[in-house]
Amino acid sequence: MSEAQAHLFSVGLEKDLPGADDSGQENLSQFAQIALLGVERVRIPQLSKDSPLAALDAQLNEMTPEDRLLSLAGVGALYRDAGQLPHRMVSSESHEGDTCLTLPANDAGLPKPSLTEPSEESLSHSLPTASEPSACSRQAGQFLMRMLDRTYKPLLPQFLAYVVDAGCIISNEYLPNLLDYGINQPQYRSLLLQVVSPQAERLSLENPRWAYANSGLTDWDHTLAAWRMLKTGTERQSYLRHLRTQDPALGLDVLKLSWKSERPQERITLIRSLSTGLNIADEPFLEAALDDRNHSVRKKAAELLSCLPASRLSLRMQKATESLLEWTSDEVNSLKINFPDAISPEMQRDGVLIRRGRDQAKTRRAQLLDIVTSTPLDSWTAQWSVPPRDILVAAEKSRWPRTLLQGFVQAAERQRHLEWTEALFDFAPFKLPVTKLIPLLSPNGFDQLLQQVDPGIDAENQLDKEHPLVLASRRWPHAWSVEISKLWLERLTSQIGFDDEQTKLDSVVRTATKQFAQQCDPTLIELSLRKLLGAIHTCPPIWRKTLDESISLLRFRQEMIQAIQNKGNDQYI
């Protein structure tokens, strides 16, 4: 499509074509809805016989639906731009046969000229009010397209957040791409829905994959109809996750409806959606799933039940493991592991697998991990009347220290247990199993964690996958604070200055460096650019590609923020 055609298409879609059936919807023409939803979902209506373009429309019937829609939109835009002749009527004062131009009787044609300055009141009606969000600049739309086209796509959540902060919205032409983006990115849907127009909710009624854009989707009949239109397990899983964010019980009821008729592979995909909005009301369904024919379904059901400390599975595991760990409190606290003689059928049903092999140590390690991970953490502290840190110290002195630590970490992650999370970071802040819990920390807690990095470590170690800064930043899913950004920038520029012969750069550090460019505080973008641009000319060759990519990310962010904040631009998307 040429640029001219694209312009005509976009203009034509924003206006109803002459003679087209008026659906009564505001702001979005019938043809625009067809373009956004796709011609495979919505039929293009025939123009009425009274339409000036009816003859042309008849000639377009042999074309593909896509070409026909494009042609109608383009010609419709030309028709509108060309304007229409006013009505002609014979004046009583004219000679016979002469005509004069007059306005229609209802004054609906041309606007009346005003010989006075517009009043303040009239201007207030023509300008958007503070409560009406304005459209982003066209330049900001160009940045959005580059992200939607997969270039700089990781920065899209930041773009949405900046648009929200600026009080803007994004025009309808980007709706399909943005709504598609939200299908597999549920964590960013709340941001996305703040920057799209009200048309998104209307479109969601036509395409169930966009159902998350409908804030009032609680009607059973509509939900059921949308569910039956979805074909793949991935689409159904996404839809269920959306339902669970709004109404967990409704999502569970929809899953129950087709559960028994689903194929095993589909059941594996669908049961994972219950992790969204998981609550004790899901327990009866998950208990029944423990007897499913498919091993993976049973395993996932047991994992989800272990996330609920009040579930029957958690209570059964608590009772079954009373003698597994034996606490002795003499001069030095210690833990002794008493492995069961056999794994009972009840424990097998609850997710403790029987593993056969010659290596008994590996078998016992796996069983110990299954048991500790599925047992409520509060049961250990209540049974022995000791705080979590004392248990961790005793576990380190046991015969299975790494297995117990991993089990406690996985249990804290499943149960989202903040007391145990804090104790684990206090005990082993930068050990690999513990860093899995970083997403559970508050921003202040994360800052405090990085302050524990020993400054002397940089005199001995270069940045590598084991470095505390790399370990911590890779797990942190949120924006970086000014303090974290400064710490990383200082360490990074110091690393780049190392002697060429000593320099090593593994893939983990490459990724972490680009993550710094994506996540660092926006107030430090200018400083970061100056430092990295100054370092790239003298850096070892192994660093140049990574620095080039990081500088490109920083520049993109800087220009993107400026484009969003540029509300004075008179060209809008």
HELIX and SHEET records of a PDB file:
HELIX    1   1 GLU A    3  LEU A   13  1                                  11    
HELIX    2   2 GLN A   30  LEU A   37  1                                   8    
HELIX    3   3 ALA A   54  GLN A   59  1                                   6    
HELIX    4   4 PRO A   65  ALA A   82  1                                  18    
HELIX    5   5 GLU A  120  SER A  126  1                                   7    
HELIX    6   6 ARG A  138  LEU A  148  1                                  11    
HELIX    7   7 LYS A  153  LEU A  155  5                                   3    
HELIX    8   8 LEU A  156  ALA A  166  1                                  11    
HELIX    9   9 ASN A  172  TYR A  174  5                                   3    
HELIX   10  10 LEU A  175  ILE A  183  1                                   9    
HELIX   11  11 PRO A  186  TYR A  188  5                                   3    
HELIX   12  12 ARG A  189  VAL A  195  1                                   7    
HELIX   13  13 GLN A  199  SER A  204  1                                   6    
HELIX   14  14 PRO A  208  ALA A  213  5                                   6    
HELIX   15  15 TRP A  220  MET A  229  1                                  10    
HELIX   16  16 GLY A  233  GLN A  246  1                                  14    
HELIX   17  17 PRO A  248  TRP A  259  1                                  12    
HELIX   18  18 PRO A  264  ILE A  271  1                                   8    
HELIX   19  19 ARG A  272  SER A  275  5                                   4    
HELIX   20  20 ILE A  280  ASP A  282  5                                   3    
HELIX   21  21 GLU A  283  ALA A  289  1                                   7    
HELIX   22  22 HIS A  295  SER A  306  1                                  12    
HELIX   23  23 ARG A  312  ALA A  320  1                                   9    
HELIX   24  24 PRO A  345  ARG A  349  1                                   5    
HELIX   25  25 GLN A  360  SER A  374  1                                  15    
HELIX   26  26 LEU A  377  TRP A  384  1                                   8    
HELIX   27  27 PRO A  388  GLU A  396  1                                   9    
HELIX   28  28 PRO A  401  GLN A  415  1                                  15    
HELIX   29  29 LEU A  418  PHE A  427  1                                  10    
HELIX   30  30 LEU A  432  THR A  435  1                                   4    
HELIX   31  31 ILE A  438  LEU A  440  5                                   3    
HELIX   32  32 PRO A  443  LEU A  450  1                                   8    
HELIX   33  33 PRO A  455  ALA A  459  5                                   5    
HELIX   34  34 PRO A  468  ARG A  475  1                                   8    
HELIX   35  35 VAL A  482  ILE A  496  1                                  15    
HELIX   36  36 ASP A  500  GLN A  502  5                                   3    
HELIX   37  37 SER A  507  GLN A  519  1                                  13    
HELIX   38  38 PRO A  522  LEU A  524  5                                   3    
HELIX   39  39 ILE A  525  ILE A  536  1                                  12    
HELIX   40  40 PRO A  541  GLN A  565  1                                  25    
SHEET    1   A 2 ARG A  88  MET A  89  0                                        
SHEET    2   A 2 CYS A 100  LEU A 101 -1                                        
SHEET    1   B 2 SER A 134  ALA A 135  0                                        
SHEET    2   B 2 CYS A 168  ILE A 169  1                                        
SHEET    1   C 2 LEU A 325  SER A 329  0                                        
SHEET    2   C 2 ASN A 333  ILE A 337 -1                                        
END                                                                             
